[in-house]
Amino acid sequence: MTPGDRLKSQSACVLSAPELFRCIGADTAEWVRLSSHWEQLVQDNYAAELGITRLRRYGHFAYTPAAGSVRLLPHGVFAQPEDSNPLYVERDRHFEPLTGSFATDPLLLSLLRMLGKVATALDDAVEWSAKVTPFRVLSSAAGGGNPTPEGPHRDGVTLVTSLLIGRHNAEGGESTVYDLGGAPLLTTTLSEPGTMLLGDDRHTLHGVSPIRPLDPAQPARRDVLVITFAPSQLSDRRPHR
């Protein structure tokens, strides 16, 4: 069963690292190269306002199903629909763009093409808007390691995914997907790099519990790549058959 088929029947699913690597044709060297981009992330000043230590960047791509093509779009503000993230209603946020080497990384482009096919299995669109956000959340013994300070929420998209890049000296970070009434559908802790959580964001909420250091003398770290897909324009949508 494909990831798209699993989402259509379950609304949320987890791909193991071996499953994902088969889907995108990844090898160890490519994964090491992709992971290295997390060393170039910069502080998220909006999270800092909440006492959260988080690093990130942001990239915006278009995926065209007919051609299976991915292209980088001009950098702009990061905005979410008003009915999704309650912390930033009517507030556009400005983040540093992906570095050039990150935006053109072959493994990232393979991920986008694979996830574009998953999104297309859920709904039809002439073109998809794909938002790419690498995160690094840090926590000390005093706190500060909350990946989702807004609590369970939607992103206002069709497909939402979270790929674990790595974690160090961390406990917690449990991901839960809920139905729209708040009942848990799936709970998992992404612990093996390459494991991906996927959700149909139209029918679910998601949240992640805080991380804390296993060794209080050292910081905890959790690196993830969040990718979302939504139809580029409502006028581009075709009735789903």
C-alpha positions, 0 to 999 in steps of 0.5 A: 500500500502506498503512503497516499493509499494509507492516508486516504484510509487512515488520515495519518501514518508513519513511514519507517526510515527504510521505507522512506529511503526506498521511496526516494532512492536515498543512500547514506552519503546523500542523507549525511549531506542533507543533514548537514544543512541543519548546521546553517539554520538561524534563530527563530525570533518569533519562537524566542518571544515565547521563551523557545529556543528554535532555529529554522529557515524557510523555502517555497516550491511549486510541484506540477503533477503532470510533469512531476517537476519541482521549482523554487519560488521567490522568497517571501513571507511565511503566512498561514490561514487564519483558522490554523495556527492560533498564535499568529493570526493576521501576522506574517512572519519573515524567516531566512531563506534556505541556503542555495545548497539546501534548496537545490539538494537532490535529496530534498527535490526527491522528497518533494516529488515523492510527497507531491505524488502523495498529495495528488493521491489525496486531491487534484490540483494543477499545481501544488504549493510546497512549503519547506521548513527545517527546524532545530529545537533546543532544550536545557534543564530549565526548559525551552524545548517545545516544538509546537507551542500552539498546541494541537493545530492544523497548518491549513493545508492538504498534506503535512509531514514531519521527517526526523533528521536527528535527535541528541540527548533528548527525551520526549518529543512525542508526536500525536495526530488527532481527529478534528474532535480532539480524539487521538488517532496516532501517537509516535516518537520519531526516534530513528533518523529518516522516519516520517510522520504524514497526515491529511491536514484537512481532517486532523490536528497534530502536536508534539510534546516538549523535549528535555535533556537526558543529561541535564548538563547538556542541551537536548536537540531535535532536528526535523524537516516539515514539508506541507502541500496545498493547492497553489490556487483554489482556481487551479483545483479540479473536482476530485474523482 
